[in-house]
Amino acid sequence: MAFEFSCHQPAPRAFALAPEIAAASLKARGPAFDILDETPDDVAAREALLDASFGPARFLKTCERLREGRMPARGLALVAKDEDRVVATMRLWPIFAGAGRPALLLGPLAVARDYRSLGLGAAMIEEGLCRAAARNHRAVLLVGDAPYYARFGFDRRFTDALIMPGPVERERFLGLELSKDALAGAQGRVSGAGARDATTLRSVSPELARAA
C-alpha cells in the first residue's frame, strides 16, 4: 500500500518546536525553524554538519556509491535554519530501483547535535517526502534504522529482491511507495541516476580506502 501524505507546498515551511520544550530553550533557539531549499551558500555549512555527524567514513558507505558525482533530485535538497545557521540537512537522489524503475534515495539526514530530540529530523523527512510526492516521484529507498523510519511508511518488504552496489545490513534496507504498487515486483541492482556534477566529487584518503 502506498503511504499517503496530507501536505502542500508552502515555501519555506516553518517547523514549530514541540510545546514541552522549556521556555528557556525556546528563548535561546527561537520559536520555529525554516525548512528551505539548499543554496550554494549553504554548501560549506552542510558539509561541516555532515562531517560532525558521520565523520570522513561517510564517504565509504554503500549509499555514497549511488550519490557520488551526481546532483540531488531537483527541489529535494533541503536545509533547516535557525536564523542564518544551518541546523539540519537532507537530500533525495535519483536512482533506479532495478532496471527501468525510477526512484529516489533518501539521505544523508543530519541534525546538529544541540538541535536533536526536537523532532526536526522527522520534520525534514516529512517535508522531503511531501515534496517528492508533489513532483510525481513514486518511490523512495534508504538505508537506516527500521523502527524509526517505519513511522513514515518505510518497510523492508519493498526491497526484498533489490541489491545495493555494496554491503548493507538487509534489515536496514527499506523502501516506501509514494504511489500504489510503485515497487511491486522491483528486483535487481539499485543504480545511480540523474545529472552528473563533477564539483561534488570528493576523494577518499588511501588510509580510509584500505580500511574499507
C-alpha positions, 0 to 999 in steps of 0.5 A, spaced: 500 500 500 502 506 498 503 511 504 499 517 503 501 524 505 496 530 507 501 536 505 502 542 500 507 546 498 508 552 502 515 555 501 519 555 506 515 551 511 516 553 518 517 547 523 514 549 530 518 546 536 514 541 540 510 545 546 514 541 552 520 544 550 522 549 556 521 556 555 528 557 556 530 553 550 525 556 546 528 563 548 535 561 546 533 557 539 527 561 537 520 559 536 520 555 529 525 553 524 525 554 516 525 548 512 528 551 505 531 549 499 539 548 499 543 554 496 550 554 494 551 558 500 549 553 504 554 548 501 560 549 506 555 549 512 552 542 510 558 539 509 561 541 516 554 538 519 555 532 515 562 531 517 560 532 525 555 527 524 558 521 520 565 523 520 570 522 513 567 514 513 561 517 510 564 517 504 565 509 504 558 507 505 554 503 500 549 509 499 555 514 497 556 509 491 549 511 488 550 519 490 557 520 488 558 525 482 551 526 481 546 532 483 540 531 488 533 530 485 531 537 483 527 541 489 529 535 494 535 538 497 533 541 503 536 545 509 533 547 516 535 554 519 535 557 525 536 564 523 542 564 518 545 557 521 544 551 518 541 546 523 539 540 519 540 537 512 537 532 507 537 530 500 533 525 495 537 522 489 535 519 483 536 512 482 533 506 479 530 501 483 532 495 478 532 496 471 527 501 468 524 503 475 525 510 477 526 512 484 529 516 489 534 515 495 533 518 501 539 521 505 544 523 508 539 526 514 543 530 519 541 534 525 546 538 529 547 535 535 544 541 540 538 541 535 536 533 536 530 530 540 526 536 537 523 532 532 526 536 526 529 530 523 522 527 522 520 534 520 525 534 514 523 527 512 516 529 512 517 535 508 522 531 503 517 526 502 511 531 501 515 534 496 517 528 492 510 526 492 508 533 489 513 532 483 510 525 481 516 521 484 513 514 486 518 511 490 523 512 495 529 507 498 534 508 504 538 505 508 537 506 516 534 504 522 527 500 521 523 502 527 524 509 526 523 510 519 517 505 519 513 511 522 513 514 515 511 508 511 518 505 510 518 497 510 523 492 508 518 488 504 519 493 498 526 491 497 526 484 498 529 482 491 533 489 490 541 489 491 545 495 493 552 496 489 555 494 496 554 491 503 548 493 507 545 490 513 538 487 509 534 489 515 536 496 514 534 496 507 527 499 506 523 502 501 516 506 501 511 507 495 509 514 494 504 511 489 500 504 489 504 498 487 510 503 485 515 497 487 511 491 486 515 486 483 522 491 483 528 486 483 535 487 481 541 492 482 539 499 485 543 504 480 545 511 480 541 516 476 540 523 474 545 529 472 552 528 473 556 534 477 563 533 477 564 539 483 561 534 488 566 529 487 570 528 493 576 523 494 577 518 499 584 518 503 588 511 501 588 510 509 580 510 509 580 506 502 584 500 505 580 500 511 574 499 507 
